[in-house]
Every structure is written in C-alpha cells, then in structure tokens.
C-alpha cells in the first residue's frame, strides 16, 4: 500500500501502513519514498512518534547525506528534518520549565535552507523563515521576503512582518531595532 497524501489519509490506514513502510525500508535501506512517507506520518501523527520524534529522526537521517535519493527526495527529507527540529522547539516552549528537549537551531535553519536552495518549493521557503523566527536566528531576510499573489501574498506579508519583529527583538542597538520594527 502506498499513501500518496498522508495528510488526507484516514488515521487507520496510516497506522496500518507504518509496518509496511518499515518493512520496505528494511528490505531496501535506500527506499527514499518509503522514508519520506514514514517521516511525514511520524511528524503528523504524534501518537505514533511523540516528542522528541525519535522514530522520525531515525528514518530521516538518511537524507543528511547527499546519496541516492535525488535532489527532490533529499530536499524533502531535509525539509522534514527541519520541521522535526522546529516541532521540538515548539514543544519545549509549550512545556516551558520541563525537561523536554528543544530543537537545534543550526540544524533547523540549515536543513530548511539547503532544502530550499536545492528545490525552490514555497513550503521549503516558509520552513526556512519559520525556523529563523522560532530560534531567533534571523540572518537572512530573503526567506521571509513577501512574494506571491492573493492569499499567498497575505500569508507572505504576515511571515515577513513576523520576521522583522523577531529580528528587532534580537538587535542590541536601539536604532537598528526600531528600523526592524518599523
């Protein structure tokens, strides 16, 4: 069984497919499609892989190396690795004060940046922007610059505004801070 769109699949089918996808990976460790599908499942269904999303990490680590998965597959794998890191950070923020592990800023931003630089998909760009904002690593405004039309443009403007607010929050000099905020 192949799930082409994990987010629209029924939860029962997703849970049943986990074993099949794990089997496909054990039979062929280079099965990028099975790894990507399983990575999507683990990050979408927390009951299968709760924080710190160790199952997702185990399946997706394959994409850290530029071997055999092709540009599209590797970019999507890096995107999912970045999403995992940002989800960890969001979970840490929600559970502030507990022993929950937070995400890794350098990995979150780096993976998303590599994904977008390899394949210019809007969701990869948004993830790079989100990772920068969440971790306060606002080095490159290009990922958050508004683009698109209609609803996409409105969303892009929101992301760009949030980026500049976050950047202003981290700037030490009053003049630079006020320029970012304005």
N, C-alpha and C positions, 0 to 999 in steps of 0.2 A: 504494500500500500504506500502510495506517495501522497503527501499532503502538500498541495501547491500553495495554498494560502492559509498559513497557520492561524492567523487572527480571525478568520471566518469559519474555521473548522469547529465542529462540535467537541466539547471537552472530553467526552467519552472516546471519540476517535483519536484524539490527541494522546490521551493516556495509554490507549492500546497500541499506538504507533511507537511509543518510546522503546519497547523491547525490540521491535522490528528494526528500528533505526540503529540501535546499539549493536544488533546482530550484523547489520550491513557494514558498520564500521569495523567490527571485529574481523569480518571476512576480508575487508579491504580498507586498511587504515588510511588510504588516500582518497576515500569517498567523500569529496568536499560537499556534494549536495546533501548527503545524509548528515554530515556535521553541521552545515548551515541550518537545515531544518530542525535538527535537535537543539541547536543553540537558540533558535527563535522560540522553540517550545519552552525550554528551560527559563528563558527570560520573561516569557509571557505568563506561564503557569507556575506561580510560586509554591503551590502545594507539591509539585514535582521536584523543585530545587529552590528551597528557601534561602534567604541571605545566609551566608556570603556567596551563594551561587557557585559552589564548588564543581557541580556537575557541568555547568555551562563553561566554566574555565577549563576543565579537563578536555571537553570536546573542542573548544575554540582555540586553544593554544596552538593547534596545528597551523593556524593562519599567521602566526607571528613570523614564520619563516617563508620566504618567497619561493616555495617549492610546489610545483604540480597542480595548484588549484586554479590557475589562470588569473588574469587581472581582476575580472568581475568577482570571482569567488573570494579571492584574497581580500579585496576591498570590502566586501560584505562581512567577511569574518572579522576584519579589523573594526568595522563599524559596530558589530555586536560586542566585541571585547571592550570597546569604549563605552557602550551602553551599560555593560555589566559594571564597570568602574563607577559610572555616574549613578547607577541604581544603588550601589553600595554606599556612596556618599549621601544620597538622599535618605537611605535607611538610617545611616548614622545620625543625620540631622534630626530625623523623626524620633529616634531613641536617645537623644542627647543625654549624656551622662552615663549611659550604659556601656558595657564592654563590647558593643558591636564594632566590628572593623569598618573603617571608612575606605573609600576608593582611593586609588592612586592617581594624583593629578597629572603627573607626567605621562603616565600610560593613557589615561582617558583622553587628554588633548592630543598626544602623539598618534594614537591609533586612529582617531577620527580625522586628523589632518592627513595622515597617509591615505586613508580610505578616500577622502575627497580629492586629494591630489592625483590619485590613480584613476578614479571614475567619478566624474562630476555629477553625482546624483544629489538632488535637493535635500534628501533626508541625511546624507552624509555631512553636508554643509551645516545643517541645523544642529547635528550632533556635535560638530566641532565647536560651534558657537555655544551650545548648551554646556559642554564640558568646560570651556573657558570661563563662562559666567559662574558655574557652580563651584569651581575650585578657585576662582579669583585669579586665574592665570590669563589675564587679558593682554596678551602680547600682540595679537594680530586681528585688527578690526575687520579685515576682509571677509572673514567667515560669517560675520554678523551684519554686514552691509545690506541694506534693504534692496530687494530686487523683486521681479515678478509683476503680476498684474492681478487686479481684483482681490479676492480673498487671500491669495498668496502674498500679495503686496502688503496687505494689512498685517498679516502674521509676521512678515519680514520686518516691517517697521516696528512692531512690538519687540521682536528679538533685538533689533538694533538699539532701541531705546533702553532695554534692559542691560544690554552690553555696556553702554556708556555710563549708566548709573553704577554698574558694578566696577567699571574701570575708575570712575571718580571716587568710589569708596576706598579704593586701594592707593590712590595717589596721595603723596605726603604734602606737596606744595599746594597752598590754597588756590593760587591762580589756575594751575593745571586742573585741579579738582573741579573748580567752578566751570571751566571750559568744557570738561567732560559732561558735567551735569546739565549745562545749558544746551 
